[in-house]
Amino acid sequence: LTEDGTQIIASTDGNINFKGGTFVIDQVVTINGDVDASVGNINFVGDVIVKGEVLEGFKIASKGNIVVSGNVNGATLECDGDIIIKKGCINSKIMAHGSVTINFCEHSNIRCDGDLISSNFVICDVYCGNLSVKGTHGGLMGGSYTSLTSVEIPNIGTKNYTPTVLTVGDNA
């Protein structure tokens, strides 16, 4: 509280809340539902947790990590940390300076500096540090994939000859 009592100045960045008769700065923003028109785009200095889905046309930007319990459909996620999408990522743009973990991914553009882990990629454009597809039936089906250091993929390509391009290493 300033000396004249007219302002409260936080000593750290975050989300201000009034709890228990005092102001608190939270380092995490939790959205208890979907990121949609009722919430709008999110640009936050800490972690962002979405307990629902991120809907088409919306964007989340975070200086921390992003965790989405539902699907990300037609949206953009950007962060300085890690991204976890517990369900699917469809027609979306994902960028992380850390690692990205997605249950499944279709028609999306993904860039991450760390590990990229999913059970399936269908017609995606990927650039990552390490690429890993989990499960015996998962794989890369169409699209372009670049992993700078290593890949772990049980299946590559499709029976219908959808072009699938895999590059391992920095060919620049």
C-alpha positions in Angstrom: 0.0 0.0 0.0 1.4 3.4 -0.9 2.0 5.9 1.8 -1.0 8.0 0.7 -3.2 4.8 0.7 -4.4 5.3 -2.8 -2.6 2.4 -4.6 -1.6 -1.2 -4.0 1.7 -2.1 -5.7 2.6 -5.7 -6.3 6.2 -6.9 -5.8 5.7 -9.6 -8.4 3.8 -10.1 -11.7 0.7 -12.3 -11.7 -3.0 -12.4 -11.4 -4.5 -10.3 -8.6 -7.2 -11.8 -6.4 -8.9 -10.8 -3.2 -8.9 -13.8 -0.8 -9.4 -13.9 2.9 -9.6 -10.1 3.3 -6.2 -9.6 1.5 -4.9 -9.1 -2.0 -3.0 -12.1 -3.4 -0.9 -12.3 -6.6 -1.3 -15.8 -8.1 1.4 -17.1 -10.5 -1.2 -19.4 -12.1 -4.4 -18.6 -14.0 -6.9 -21.4 -13.9 -9.9 -21.3 -16.3 -12.5 -23.7 -15.0 -14.2 -24.1 -18.4 -13.5 -23.5 -22.0 -11.4 -20.7 -23.5 -14.2 -19.2 -25.7 -15.9 -15.9 -26.2 -16.8 -15.7 -22.5 -13.1 -15.8 -21.6 -11.3 -14.3 -24.6 -7.7 -14.6 -25.5 -5.2 -15.1 -22.6 -1.8 -13.4 -22.3 -0.2 -14.2 -18.9 3.2 -14.0 -17.2 2.8 -17.3 -15.3 1.3 -20.8 -15.9 -2.1 -21.2 -17.5 -4.4 -24.1 -16.7 -7.5 -24.7 -18.8 -9.9 -27.3 -17.4 -12.0 -27.4 -20.6 -11.1 -26.9 -24.2 -9.5 -24.1 -26.3 -11.9 -23.3 -29.1 -11.4 -22.1 -32.6 -9.9 -18.6 -33.1 -8.6 -18.2 -29.5 -5.0 -17.7 -28.4 -3.2 -18.5 -25.1 0.2 -16.9 -24.6 2.2 -17.7 -21.4 5.7 -16.9 -20.0 5.3 -20.2 -18.1 3.6 -23.5 -18.9 0.2 -24.3 -20.5 -2.0 -27.3 -19.5 -5.3 -28.0 -21.3 -7.5 -30.8 -20.0 -9.6 -31.0 -23.2 -9.0 -30.5 -26.9 -7.4 -27.6 -28.7 -9.3 -27.0 -31.9 -8.3 -24.2 -34.4 -6.5 -22.3 -31.7 -3.0 -21.0 -31.0 -0.9 -21.8 -27.9 2.5 -20.1 -27.3 4.7 -20.4 -24.2 8.2 -20.1 -22.8 7.8 -23.4 -20.9 6.0 -26.7 -21.6 2.6 -27.4 -23.2 0.5 -30.4 -22.2 -2.8 -31.1 -24.1 -4.5 -34.0 -22.4 -6.8 -34.8 -25.4 -6.3 -33.8 -29.0 -4.9 -30.9 -31.0 -6.7 -30.3 -34.3 -6.0 -27.5 -36.9 -4.0 -25.6 -34.4 -0.7 -23.8 -34.0 1.5 -24.8 -31.1 4.8 -23.1 -30.1 6.9 -23.9 -27.0 10.4 -23.2 -25.8 10.1 -26.3 -23.7 8.5 -29.7 -24.5 5.0 -30.5 -25.8 2.9 -33.5 -24.9 -0.3 -34.2 -26.8 -2.6 -37.2 -26.8 -3.1 -37.0 -30.6 -2.5 -34.4 -33.2 -4.1 -33.7 -36.6 -3.5 -31.0 -39.2 -1.5 -28.8 -36.9 1.7 -26.8 -36.9 4.0 -27.5 -34.0 7.3 -26.0 -33.0 9.1 -26.8 -29.8 12.7 -26.7 -28.5 12.4 -29.8 -26.4 10.6 -33.2 -26.7 7.4 -33.6 -28.7 5.4 -36.6 -27.5 2.1 -37.9 -28.9 0.3 -41.2 -29.8 -0.4 -40.1 -33.4 0.4 -37.4 -35.9 -1.9 -37.0 -38.9 -0.8 -34.5 -41.7 1.1 -32.2 -39.3 4.0 -29.8 -39.8 6.5 -30.4 -37.0 9.9 -29.0 -36.0 11.2 -30.2 -32.6 14.2 -31.3 -30.6 13.2 -34.9 -30.1 10.2 -36.6 -31.6 8.5 -39.5 -29.9 5.3 -41.4 -30.8 4.1 -43.6 -27.9 2.2 -46.8 -28.3 2.6 -49.7 -30.7 -0.1 -48.5 -33.1 0.9 -44.8 -33.2 2.8 -43.1 -36.0 3.2 -40.4 -38.5 0.6 -40.4 -41.2 1.2 -37.7 -43.8 2.9 -34.3 -43.3 6.4 -33.0 -42.7 8.4 -33.7 -39.5 11.8 -32.5 -38.5 13.5 -33.6 -35.3 16.9 -32.1 -34.6 18.3 -35.0 -32.5 16.3 -38.2 -32.3 13.0 -40.0 -33.2 11.1 -42.9 -31.7 8.3 -43.9 -34.0 6.6 -47.3 -34.4 4.9 -46.6 -37.8 5.7 -44.1 -40.6 3.4 -43.5 -43.6 0.0 -44.8 -44.7 -1.3 -47.5 -47.0 -3.0 -44.8 -49.2 0.4 -43.2 -50.0 -0.2 -39.8 -48.3 3.2 -38.2 -48.5 5.1 -38.3 -45.2 8.5 -36.6 -44.9 10.7 -37.2 -41.9 14.0 -35.4 -41.4 16.4 -36.2 -38.5 19.2 -33.7 -37.8 19.7 -30.1 -38.7 20.1 -30.0 -42.5 20.3 -26.2 -42.7 
